Amino acid sequence: ALAVKFGARQRSPHCLLVKEHQVREGADTAHPPRRTLFVLNVPPYCGPESLSRLFSRCGHVQSVDICDKPGPAEKKEKPTSKFFNRKTVTGFQVAYVVFRKPAGVQAAKALSQEGPLLISTESHPVKTGISKWIASYEASVVDPKELKAEVDAYMQDYDKKMAEEEAKAAEEEGVPDEEGWVKVTRKGRKPGLPRTEAANLRVLEKEKQKRARKELLNFYAWQHRETKREHIAQLRKKFEEDKQRIALMRAQRKFRPY
């Protein structure tokens, strides 16, 4: 356990749990064994720069990788967007501190015998509270020029990718594969015509006529109730007429033996 404090005024220290990162050879190439320090219980305000400065007294720090949970290092993807999909730290994390030499790991483990280390100093302050909120707000303000440049670059890459896919599909169109099958593309013999304003108006008119044919006569609820009442009244009237007819037939019944 390595005791650290955010600042000199903080009374109770915070404990970082450190150990040597041990994995099978070749299992984690980004975090080599004997040169990687595995750190647990990293607070949200402690970033890679703070950890690098904290362990720099033990030796040259080559890299610091902070993750949400322990696990093998994933392949680093392209740099994320400055304006989109920005990740927000919400809790305690784990870190992998890679030293240039194995002696740095042993020296970092020996720091537990010393007093609490300071994360935020006067020369390298760590922003928290109102100052951190102000910095986050200033960083959230979007520069229209930078945003436009990023969007234009993304659209250029997208157009280039779509052009390559269309060129590849055109080359494969009508060419049989090893088993003799011919791949049918979405273009076909009669490619779809581009939608014009007149075509859109014709489609909307057809949909309107189709909806008009499917409309019910009794659209409103009160119309539906009135129709039911009229139907029930007609059934009752017919029932009474049938009762009177049956009673009249019974009264006119006569005994006819022959």
Disulfide bonds with the S-S distance in Angstrom:
none
